[in-house]
Amino acid sequence: MNVTEANKIIAACNQIAELATLLAGEVEQAAWEGIEGHAGMSGARPIAAAQLAQPGLEAAYQDHLDQQEAQAPAVEVSVEQVREALAILSKQGKTATARELIEKAGAMRLSAVDPSKYAWLLAEAQAVAHAE
């Protein structure tokens, strides 16, 4: 196969992918229209993953994230909860991972972590603990 033939095949595959994405978007749109207004479906409609890759939608995606953040109730996470989750990691033999998470949170030890990052740190520690 030469380069010209390969380029033709690639262009055809790209067209197929584009059409499949458009079709999936239409199906998703129809599905959302069918369930919007249902008593159990409150909140904003999520942005389709296929749309996120399109240029120019970064602002819409950021607006979507801001809207989700505004709707999500603020859950207060205590340092004790985070300490417990990190202790579970240590008991699993993942002490180095626990230290890495604390460093990713911007500190050298748990007591120095910004309380606004407790929720993130707790979620990450729980995800690692339950990964296996």
N, C-alpha and C positions, 0 to 999 in steps of 0.2 A: 504494500500500500504506500503510495507516495503522499507527500504533504498536502497536495491539492485535494485528494480524496479524503484524507483525514479531516481537513478543514470543513469539507462539505458535511461529513458525518457529524462533526462537532456542532456545526450550525443547526443541523436538523435536530440533534439532541437538545440543544438550547431552546429551540422553538417548541419542542414537545414539553420540556420542563416549564416554559412560560405558559403554555396553554393549560397544563395540569394545575399550575398555581392559580390561574384565573378561574378555572372550573372549581377548584377547592374553595376559593374565595366566594364564589356564587353560592355554593352549597352551604358554606358557613353563614353567609348573609341570610339565606332562606331559613336556616335553622334558628338563628337569633331572632328573626322576625316572628317566628312561630312561638317563641317562649318569652319574649319581652312582654312585660306587663303581667306576667304570671306572679302571683303573690309571693312565691318563694324565690323569685329571681330579682333581687334588688341589687343596686350597684351599677357600676359602669361596665360596658361591654369591653372585653379585652381586645387588644390589638393582635391581629393574626401574625404569627411568626413569619410568614412569607412576606408580609408587608414591611417588616422591620429592616429587611435587607435593602429596601429601595432607598436611593438617595433622597434627601429632602424630608424624610419622615422622622428625623432625629428629634425635632422640636415637638412633633406630635407624640412621640414615644416618651419624651421627658414630661410633657403635660399629663400623659396617661399615668406615669409613675407618681407624679405629684398628686394627682387626683386619688390614686389608690392609697397613697400615704395619708392624705387628708381623711379618707374614709375609714382607714384602719384605726381601731381604738388603740391608744397608747398603752402598752403593757409594761408595767414597771418590773424590771428584772433586778434582783438584788445581787450583791457580790457573793452572798452565800450560795445562791442558786448556781452561779457561774463556778464557784469553787467546787461545789459538789460535782458538776459535770466534768470539770477538769480532773478531779480525783478519780472519777470513773475511768477516764482515759489512762491515768497513771496505773490504776489497778489492772488495766488491760495490757499493760506493757508499752503504752504509747506516751510516755513522759516527754519524749523529744517532740512529739507532735503537739502536746499541750503547750510546751514552751514556745514552739513556732507560732501557735495561734495567739498567744499573749504578745509576742513580738509583732505579729501582723496587726494587732490592735494598737500598736504604737508604744509599748511599754516593755520593761525588762522583767517586771513581776506583776502579779495580779493586783496588788494594792495600788499600783501606779496607773492602772488602766482607767481611762476616762469613763465615767458611769454611763455616758450616752452610747458607749460601745458594748455594754453588757449584753444587750439583746442579741447583737450580732455574734459575739463571742460564745454565748450560750448555744445559739443555733448551730454554729460551726462545730462546737465540741460535741453536741448531741448527734450531729450528722456523721462525724467521724466515728463516734462510739457505736452507732447503729449501722455502720457501713458493711459490716461483715455478717 
